[in-house]
Amino acid sequence: MVQTHILGYPRIGADRELKKVQEAYWRGDIPQQELLAVGAEIRRANWQAQSDAGLACVAVGDFAWYDQVLNHSLMFGVVGERFAEGAADNKLDQYFRLARGRAPSGQPVAACAMTKWFDTNYHYLVPELSSDLEFLLDSEWLLTEVREAQSQGHKAKPVVIGPLTYLWLGRGLDSGLELLPKLLPCYAELLSQLAELGVDWVQLDEPILGLDLPDEWRGAFDSVYQKISGVAAELKLLLATYFSPLRENLQLAFSLPVSGVHIDCVRAPEELETAAQLAGEHLVLSTGVINGRNVWRADLEKWQRTLKPLAEQLGDRLWLSASCSLLHSPVDLESEVSLPKEQRQKLAYSREKLQELGRLQQQLEAAAAAIVSDEEILQTSRSVAACLQDTWREQRYLERSPVQAQRWQLPLLPTTTIGSFPQTDLLRGVRRKYRNNEITEKDYREHLRAEIGEAIRRQEILGLDVLVHGEAERNDMVEYFGEQLDGFVHTGNGWVQSYGSRCVKPPIIFADISRPKAMTVEWSSYAQSLTSKPVKGMLTGPVTILNWSFPREDIHRSESCLQIAEALREEVLDLEAAGIGIIQIDEPALREGVPLRESEHEDYFAWAVGCFRYTCSEVKAETQIHTHMCYSNFNAIMDAIVSLDADVITIESARSDLRLLSAFAKKVGGYPNEIGPGIYDIHSPNVPERGELVERLKKIAEVVPVERLWVNPDCGLKTRNWAEVGSSLLNMVEAARAVRTELA
């Protein structure tokens, strides 16, 4: 009989219980025992949901207090030396010190670097590797959760990141492969421990098999799995891949000494037939047919027809699953009480996806329906890219720069912020009251004007050179614009985890997109009226709005992106006409949208970069265009970043100890436009010291010409409180002035 399972389930809880209890614990409002109890209840509910849907086993080990990669770093003893000094009183607090630099116990410390998980909007904590690293297994958290699931009557399938993917994700060495001989004994011991608990299957995630791997990494797979596969004769290994076609690695995956292989049939349906052949007479083929990264109901009729011959061929060796972990989907559609029925019936959140697997399992013999070819969608991509060929501004940067310098008269090392200021409990409460019709629109708008006025006042006191209005009116940098544009639908509880306790609620693109009216002009113009200093207009770019929304599946993504770009172009020109001469168009998701396979990069960048340039191609030379990117590996996309042709780019570089800046420094002749490498980490509550910032700024000035260097935090300040923000920005401004004086 065909079986069902999943690779992982959301851990935030149906009502974001994990976020709420985490932040309460960090504030010191609740004891750790209460935090642990909520985590246990979330796990219980997740396992029960999988069991109720008839899954053959439940995923265990997909829960994390902050991040699943960090779970593994602690399990293998990958903890930087700086965390030893002033260590926390308990393991969980030490875990939080690595994640965010601070915990209820232990001394503040620089947190681990954070970056995007493959091509998703999820962020993981980067393992810190060194040649003298000695791995030490501490698997009690995973073993405890396995026992926990078993005690509740579930068949547990532990989920573990595979050894090669774990080392690939790390930083600090030219190649993490040199650490394999030290790491593999820990994996072998872990598998032995799981076998002793009576576990039948262990899922080993190796998504790097979907990448263009160097030969030495491809060659390592066979020897690695030969060494760990025979640890326990009764233990079966499921090799899980996702996010990309396997292509040249498809045969490699099925040749390894494992008992089953999972493939992403949503991203690579063309590989299903070959995979079934490679499964032979013994291997389980796990098919990811339910899209784990979108909210649309699956075409079960199509999959019934496609999988019918495989069910006859493989029998109980055919498993049905989601394409990837459901971490990237909202939890439960039942909570969406305000969505109209005609919209709800087209959607499936994580809980509904479990039910879809059950229906597909039960109805695999249903009547066939015609398969729709992807050729029309692919042709759309090519036509959109062709429409965006000529989107450069009339004057290039070297011509625009002196015009802008003359207009703005900014000092050397100008200071600014990325855009948002703290969203206080009072502000959230006012927004909630307005949403619930407890206050009038007039009262709401007056409160927003007061918030903007306060933000301008604080910035002038701090001495910043280029100000922002603070984005008091915005709940989220993408959701806000989705609410202003036609073609989007907004949910009440469609939350997904971005990192730690940070959750986002992506809008859903339901139809063609257009701008019925101006979205930001009123607030930016009001802020500018309060000060003689320039105030940046703040927009989220078309690629980021697309990548951080749940997209349509009936047209190519590029078509939706161009529609968003057309709407933003109207907004940019309206801002310029209103006297806003510095406009920031943020594209933090440009990198994450890059296909994992290099052969697909050219097509993506043709339309993604073209859409960005389209938004600002008609502005005057004196109008300065900024953009912002964060937590990305920029090396592979530097040509695309340069092609954005933004006058100023701000990037995250604090957590990476400025390593990300090296990509810009290595560009031939250096990055050609202006750049603001973030000089302190806003995701940690720690306030940077002035001397520390002075030294960091000097270090940056060694690789970036000072006449093109801006000074700013590495991201928006929405999640911080005003006490932290005020102290941090004051130290930043004073550091810039000190270095400015020294250079003068």
N, C-alpha and C positions, 0 to 999 in steps of 0.2 A: 504493500500500500504506500502511495506517495505520502511523504511526511512534510511537516511545516516547522519552521523555526525562524528566529531573527538573529541578526548580528549584534544588536544592542537596542536599548530603549531609552527614551528621555529620562533624565534623572532630576529634573527641576520640580517635579510634582505637578498635579493637575491645576493647582492654583499658585504655582511658584512658591510652594512651601519651603523648599530648600533655600532659595534666595532670602526669604524673610528671616528664617532662623539663623542663617549664616551671618547676616548683617547685624542681627540682634546680639549674637555671640561676640562678634568683633567689637561691638560697642560696649560690651560688658553688661548687657541688660539681662542675660540668661546664663545659667551655668552650662558647662560642657555636656552634662548628662542630658539636658533637654535637647541640645543640638543632636546628640547621638540618637535619641529616641525618635526624632523626626526623620532622620536618615533611615533608620530601621523601618519605619512605617512606609516611607516612599518605596523602599526595596520590596516590602511585602506586597504593596498594592501593584507594583510593576509585575512581579512574578505571578500574582493572582490573575492579572489581566491576560497574560500570556497563556496561563493554564486554562482560563475560561474560554479562550479562543481555540483551544484544542491543539496548541503547539506541542510537539513531541518532547521538547525540553525548554528550559528557561535560561536566558542569558544571565550569567553571574560574573561580576567583575567589571561590568559596564558602569557601575555607580562610582562617582568620585565626588569628594568634597570640594574640589576645584577643577581638576583636569586629569584625564586618564593617563596621559604621558607622565605627569608628575607622580601619579600612583606608582608607575613602574620605576621611575628614578629612585623613589624611596625604597621600593622593594629590592632593588639591586644595589643600594648604597651609593648612588650617584649624587653626592651632596658636596657642593663646593666648600673649600676650607673656611671661607668667611662665615659660614653658618655655624661653625663649631664655637666660635667666640660668643659668649652671651646666649648660649643655646636655650631653647624653651624648656619648660618643666615637663612637657609631655610630648608624645609623638605627633598628636594632631596639631598642636600649636607650632611645632617645628615645621610641619607640613605647610601651614599657613605662612610662616616666615619665608619659606622658599617661594611661595606663590605670590605674596603681596608685600613682602619686606617687613611685616609687622604682625604680631599675634597678641592675644591677651597676656601671654607670658613670654619671656625672652627679650633680648635687645633688638631694636630696629636694625635692619641690614638691607643692602641692595638686593632686590628680588631677582629671580631668574629672568632671563630674556624670554619674550613671548612673541610668537609668530603664527601665521595662518596654517591651519591643518589642510594641506594639499590645496584644492581649489574651492574651499568652503569659507564661510564667515566665522567658523569656530577657531579660537586661538588656543594653542598649547604652550606649555612651559618647556623651553628648550633644554635638553640634557646637557650638562657641562662635562665634556670629556677631556681627559689628559692622558698622556702616555704612561704615567705612573699610577693611574687609577686602579684601585683594587676593589673588585665587586664583592659584595657581601649580601647574601640572600636573607631577606626578612619578609616572608610571605604571609604572616599571620593575618593581615587584613583580608586577603583573598581566601585563605582557608576558612576563616571565620564566616565569611559570607556564603561559602559553599555549604558549610554545616548549617547555617541559618536557613538556606533554601531547602536543604534536605529535610530539616526538622519540620518544615511546613508542608511536606509531602510532594515536593517538586523534584524532577530529574534535572540536575544542574549541569549546564554546559559552560565551564569557565571560558572567559574571553580574555586573551592575552595578546599583547602586541608582539609580533615575531621578532627574533633577535636581530635580523638584518634591517628591518624597518626601524627598530629602536635606535640602532647605531647610526643609521642614515639621518635620523632626525636630530642627532646631537651636533654640537659645535665644539671647536677647540683643537681638532686634529685635521690634518689634510685628508685623512681617510680613517673613519672609525673601524675599518676592517682589522686594523692591527690589534684591536681589543677583543676580537672574537675568541681567541683561545682562553682569555680570562672570563668572558661572559658566559660561554656555553655551559660550563659546569653548574652555574646558577639555574639555567633553564632546565638542565637535566634533573637537578635536585627538585625543582619546582614541580616538574611533571611526575616525578616519583611520589611527592607528597600528595598530589591530586589523585594519583592512582590509588594510594592507600586509603583515601576517603571514599573509594568506590565510584569515582567519576568514570564514565564511559568515553565521552568525547571532550576534547579540548579544542577550542577555536584559536588558531594562531593567525593574527592579522598581518599580512604582508602586502599592503597596498603599493609599495614601491615597485612591485612587478608590473604596474601599469605605467611606469616611467621609462624614459630612454636611459637605461642603466649602462654605466661603464662596464666593460667586459669583466673586470675583476670582481665587480659586485654580482653580476650574473653568474660568474663561475663559482662564487662562494656558496650558492644555494644548495647544490647537491651535497657537498661535504658537511655543511651545517646540519641539514636534515638527516643525513646518514647518522650523525653523532647523537642527535636527540630523539630520533624516532623509535629506537629500540630500547628505551629506558624501561618501559613496562609493557609486556606483551599484550595485556588486556586493554591498554589505553589507545584510543583512536584519535588521530589528529585531523582536524578540518582546516585546510589552508584557505584563508579568506582574502580575496582581492576585491577591489572596488574602485569607483571613480573614473575608470579608464579602460579601453580595450587592452588586452594583454599582448596581442600581435606576436612579435618574435618571442615573447615570454610565455605564450600559451602552452606550447609543447613542454617547455621547461617545468611549468607549474604541475602538469599532470604526470611528469616523469619522476617527481620527487617521492620519497618513501613516506607518503601520507595516506590516510584512508579516504579522504574526500577533498574536493576543491570547490570553493564558491566563486562564481563569476558574476559580474555586474551586467545583467542582460538589458538593463535600461540604457546604459552607456554603450554597450557593444552587443546588440542583438545578433549581429552577423556572425559572432563567434560561437553561438549556441550549438549549431550542428556539429562543428568540428570538435567542440568540447565533449559532446556526447560520444563521439567516436573515440576520443582519447581516454574517456572514462573506462573503456574496455569492459572486462567481465567482473571487475572487483571494486572499482572506485565509486564512491558516492559523488554525484553531481548536484551541487546546490545552486539553484538558479535564482538570481536576484531579479524578480520580475515585477515587483511592486516598487515604485519609485520612492526611495527613502528621503529624497531631497525636495519633494514638491507636495502640493496639497490636493492635487486633482485625483479623482477616482480613477482606478486603473481600468483599462479596456480588457475586462476578463474574458470576453468572447474571443478576442484575438489570441490571448495567451492559452485559452483552452484548446484552440485549434493547433497552435504552434507546439504545445507540449504533449498533445495526445500521443503522437508516435513515440515520443521519448518515454512517456509513462508505460507504454507497452514494452519498450525495449529495456528499460532500467528497473521497472517495478519499484520496490522500496528503496532503491538506490537513487531515485529522483527526489530531491528535496526542494521545497518551495520556500522562498524567503523574500525579504525586501532587498533592494539593490545594495544598500549599505546600512549602517546603524541608523535607527530612527531618531537618534540624537538631533538630527537636522530638521525634524518635523515637529509641529505643535503636538500637544498631548492628546486632547480629547475634544472632538467636535461637539459633544453634548453640551459643553459649556458655552457654546456660541448661540445664546438664546435670542440675540437681536438680529441675526442674519436672516434675510428672507428665505423662504423655503426653496425657491427656484435657484438660489445660490448655494444653500447648504447641500442640496442633493447632488451637486457636482463635485463636492469636496470629500476628502478623507484625511483625517489627522492620524496620529500613530495608533490610537486604539482602533479606529476604523480600518486601518491597514492590516491589523491583526485579523479582523473579521473578513477582510478581502482574501487573505491567505486561506482562511477556512472555507470560504465559498468556492475558491478556485480548486481547492483540494476535493471538495465534495462534487463539484460540477465539471470535472475535467472532461466528461464525455459530452458536453453541450454542443449544440450545432455550431458549425464554422461560420465565420464571417470574413469578408474580404479584408486583406491587409492593405493599409495605405502606404504608398511608397514615400520615402523621405526625399525624393529627388526635387519635388516642388519647393520644399523648405530650403534645401541646400541652394537652389537657384535664387531664392530670395536673398540669401546671404550674399551671393556674388553680385546681385543687382544693387543692393544697398551700398556695398563697398564701392561700386563703380560711381554711385551718386556722390560719394564723399571724397573724390580725388582732389578737388581744388578747394580746400577749406582753410588755407593759410591766411593770416592777416596780411593786409596790403604791405605793411612795413615789418621787417624782421626785427628781432630783439635789439641788435646793435644800432638800428635806426631809432627804435622806440625808447631805448634806455635813457639817452640824454634828454629827450622830450619830457619823460616822466620825472627825471631828476630835477629838471627846471621847475616843473609844476609843484612837486611835493616838498622840495627843500628839506629832505630828511637827513638826520645826522649819520655819521659813520656808525655801523652796527645798530641799525634801527630795531627797536623792540616792539613786539606785538604778541598777540595770543592767537590760538587756532580758531576760536569762534565762540564756543559756549562757555557760560559761567554757571555756578552751582544752581541746581534745581532744588530749592529748599522745600521742606515739608509744607511751609506756608504756600508756596507757589503751586505745588502739586495739589494741595487742598483746594485752592481757588479754581484750578483747572477742573478738578473733580466736581466741584459745586456747579460750575458752568455746564459741564457735560450732563449733570443730573438736573439741570434747569432750576437750581436753587438760587442762582443769582442771574441778573440780566446781562445781556451782551455788553451793554454800556459799562456796567460795573466791572465786568471781566476785562474789557479793554483799558479801562482806567488803571486797573491793577497792573496790567502789562506795561503801560507807560511809566508807572512808578518804578517797576523793576528795571526797565531800561534806563531810566534816569539815574537810579542808584548805581547801575553798572558803569555808566559813563563817569559819574562822580568818583567812584573808587579808582577807575583807571587813570583819571587825571591826577588824583592824589598820588598814585603810585609812580606816575611819570612815564607811562608808556607812550610811545611815539605814534603808533597807528592803532586805533581803537576798534572795538567791535560792539555790537548792541547787546550781546549776551545770549540771544536766542531764547528769551523767556517764554515766547509764544509757542515754542516747539517741544513736543513730547519726544521726538526722535528725529534724527537728521534725514531719514528716508520716509518714515511714516507721515511726517508733517507735509512733505511735498505730495505724497500720494493722496492725502486728504484734499489738497487744493486742485489736483488734476482730475479731469474726467478720464474714465477707463479703469480706475482702481476700485477695489472693494476692501474695506477695512474690518478687521475682526476685533472682537472684544477680548479674546483670550488666546490668540494664536502665537503664543510666546515660544521662542527657541533660545537655547543658551548660546551666548557669544564667547564668554569666558567667565570663570568663577561664578560670582553672583550676578553678573551682567547678562540680562536677557533682552532680546529685541523682539518686536512684533512686526514682521515684514508684511507690507500690504500685498494684495493679490491682484495681478494684472488680469482683468476679465475681458477687456475690449480695447479698441483703438484709443490712444491717449491724446489729449489736447488740453490747453490751458484756457479756462473760461474767463479768468481775470488775473490781475497781478497778485503775486503771492507774498512778496517780501518788501515791496517798495515802501509801503506805509511805515513799517517799523524802522527800516534803515534810514529813511528820510527824517523821521522823528529824532532818532539818535543823533544824526548829523546836525540837526538844528540846535542841539544842546552843547556843542563844542566847536571850537575852531580847528581842532585836530582832525585829520582824515579818519573816517569811519568806514571800515570794510563792509561792503554788501556780501552776504553769506548765502551761498547756494550749494546744494549737493549735486554732483555731476551726473550726467545721463548714464554712464556705465555703472556707477555705484548704485543709483536708484534701481537700475535693472537687476544688478547682481544681488542686491539686498532686498529684492521683492521675490515673491513666488511668480515665475513668469508663465505666460501662455505656452501651450504645447502645440497649438495649431498653426503657429507661424514661427519663423526663425527669430531668435533673440535679437538679431541685428535690426529687424524691422521695428520692434518695440523700442529699441535704443534710439533709433533715429526719430521716432515720434516724440520721445522724451526730450531729445536734443532740440527739436523744433520748438517745443514749449519753453525750454530754458533760454533759448536764443531770444525769444520775445521778452522774457524777464530781464535778461542782461541789458538789452537795449532800453527797456523802461527804467532800469536803475541808473544807467548812464544819463538818460534824459533828465532824471530827477536830481542830478548833481552828485551821484555816488561814483567817484572816479577810481576807487580801488575795489575790485570785485573778486572774491575768492570762490572758486568752483572746485569743491573737494572731490577727489577721486581715490579714496582709500581702497576701493575694491577693484581697481584696474588690474592689479597683479593677481588677485584670487580668481578672476575670470579667465585667466590664460589657460588654454587647454594643456593637459599634462603631457601631451605628445608634441614634440617640436614641429612635426610636419603640419600641424594645424595652427601654428602661431601666426603665420603671415595673414591668413584670412581673418583671424580674430582682431589683430592689431589694425588691419585696414579699416574695419568698421568702428572699432572701439575708439581708437585715437582720432579717427575722422569725425566721430560724433562729438567728442570733446571740443575739437577745434571749431566745429560748426557752431557751437553755442556762443563763441566769442569772436568769430571771424570778421564781424562788421563793426566792432567798436573802434573808437579813435585811437591813434597812437599814444595819446597822453593817458588813456585809461589803462591802469595797471591790473593785469590778470594774475591772480595767485591760484595755486592749487595745493592740496595737502594729501600726503600718503603716509600710511603707518604700518608697522609690523609686517614688512615684506622683505623678501630676498630680491633686491633690485638689480643684481648683477646681470641676470638673464634678460632684463627688459629695458636696459638703459637707452637703447636706440628709440624705443617707443616713448619713454619718458621725455627725451629730448624733443621728439616729434610733437609732443603736446604743445610745445611752444609757449608755455606759461612764462610770464615775466619772473615770477618768484614761485619756488616750490618749497614747502616745509615738509620735513620728514621726521619720523621717529628715529632716534639714535641713542637715547640715554640708556635704555636697558641693555642694549647691545654693546655698551661701552664704546660707542662711536664706530663699531665695525661696519655698520651699514653705510656709513659715510664713505668708506673706501671704494664702493662701487662708483660714486660720483667723482672721486678723486682720480680713479684709474681711467675714466673716460678720456680719450685722446684730447689733450689740451685742457682737461678738466671739464666739469659741467659748465656749459656755455652761458647759462643764465644765472639769476640770483637764487640763493638757497638759504633756508633756515633750518639747520639741523637741531632738533629738539635737545635742549641742554639739561632738562630734568624730566624724570619719569612721573607722569601725573597719575598712573595707575596704582601707585603706592602712596599711602598717607604720610610717608616721611617727608619732612620739609628739608630741601637741600640747603646746605650752608653756603654763604656768600663766597668764601675762599675756595670751596670745591667748584663752584660755578666759574669763578675766575680762571682756575686752572683748566677746566674743561674747555672754556671758550678760547683760551690761548692754544690749546691743542688743536681745536678746529681750525683756527686761523693759520695753522701750519700747512693745511691742505686746501683751504678755500681762500681765495683772494678777499681781503677784508672789505674792499669796495663793493663786493657782491654778497656779503654775508649778513644775514638777519639773525636776530636773537629771539627765541620763543620757546615755550614748553613743547613737549613732543606730541601732544594731542589736546583735545578739548577738555574743559574743566568742569563739565556737567556733573560728574560723579563725586567731586570733592566738596568740602564745606568751605565757607568763606574764610574761616580762620587759617586753614591750610593754604588756600589760594592767595590770601593777602600776604602772608609771610613769604611764600615761595616766590611770588612775582616781585615783591620788594627786593628780595635777595638777587633775583635775576636782573632787574633793572640796575641795581647798584653794581653788580658784576660787569654789566655791559658798559656802564659809565667808567668804571675803573680801567677796563681794558682799552676803552676809547681814549681816555686821557693818556694812558701809557703809550699807545700807538701814536698819538698826536705829538 
